[in-house]
Amino acid sequence: MLCAPVYTSYHGLESQVVVGVDEGLKQPSAIHCDALISMPKAVLTNYVGTLPPAKIAQLNHALAVALDLV
């Protein structure tokens, strides 16, 4: 499974999406689509949050930017 890590740092890049308490996290963070990693799906067992449709749209755009699809 391809995963985008979530870090507490945010650099204002178009390939990053700001997330936080509203999405179920404990603190303000950012999804870093410019640092994609591959992990076995079995490792991903503890879900800590969800993204509303507007954030999913931002994530899709950030992924497109990171993968140079736009």
matplotlib code that plots the C-alpha trace (Angstrom):
import matplotlib.pyplot as plt

x = [0.0, 1.3, 1.2, 1.8, 3.4, 1.9, 4.3, 3.9, 6.0, 4.4, 6.5, 3.7, 4.4, 1.6, 2.3, 1.4, -2.1, -2.7, -4.7, -5.3, -7.9, -10.9, -9.6, -9.0, -5.4, -4.0, -2.2, -1.8, 0.0, 0.5, 0.2, 3.5, 2.6, 6.2, 7.5, 5.4, 6.3, 5.2, 3.9, 2.1, -1.6, -1.5, 0.8, -1.9, -4.2, -4.8, -6.9, -6.6, -8.7, -10.7, -10.7, -13.9, -14.5, -12.9, -9.6, -9.8, -9.9, -6.9, -5.1, -5.8, -4.4, -1.3, -0.7, -1.1, 1.5, 3.9, 3.7, 4.0, 0.6, -0.6]
y = [0.0, 3.5, 5.8, 9.5, 10.1, 12.7, 14.9, 17.8, 20.0, 22.0, 23.9, 25.4, 23.2, 22.5, 18.7, 19.0, 19.0, 20.5, 18.3, 18.4, 18.0, 18.3, 15.2, 13.2, 14.0, 15.2, 18.2, 20.2, 18.2, 17.9, 15.0, 15.0, 13.7, 14.4, 11.6, 8.6, 5.2, 1.7, -0.4, -3.7, -3.1, -5.5, -3.0, -0.3, -1.3, 1.7, 4.4, 7.8, 10.0, 10.5, 13.2, 15.0, 15.4, 18.9, 17.5, 14.5, 16.9, 18.7, 15.4, 14.4, 17.7, 17.3, 13.8, 15.0, 17.8, 15.4, 12.9, 15.7, 14.9, 18.5]
z = [0.0, -0.9, 2.1, 2.8, 6.2, 8.6, 10.4, 12.8, 10.5, 7.6, 5.0, 3.0, 0.0, -2.5, -2.0, 1.7, 3.3, 6.7, 9.1, 12.8, 15.6, 13.2, 11.4, 14.6, 15.3, 18.6, 17.2, 14.0, 11.4, 7.7, 5.2, 3.2, -0.3, -1.3, 0.9, -0.2, 1.2, 0.6, 3.5, 3.8, 4.4, 7.4, 9.2, 9.1, 11.9, 14.1, 12.5, 14.2, 12.0, 8.8, 6.1, 5.1, 1.3, 1.1, 2.6, 0.3, -2.6, -1.2, -0.7, -4.3, -5.6, -3.3, -4.7, -8.2, -7.5, -5.8, -8.7, -11.3, -12.8, -13.1]

ax = plt.figure().add_subplot(projection="3d")
ax.plot(x, y, z, "-o")
ax.set_aspect("equal")
plt.show()
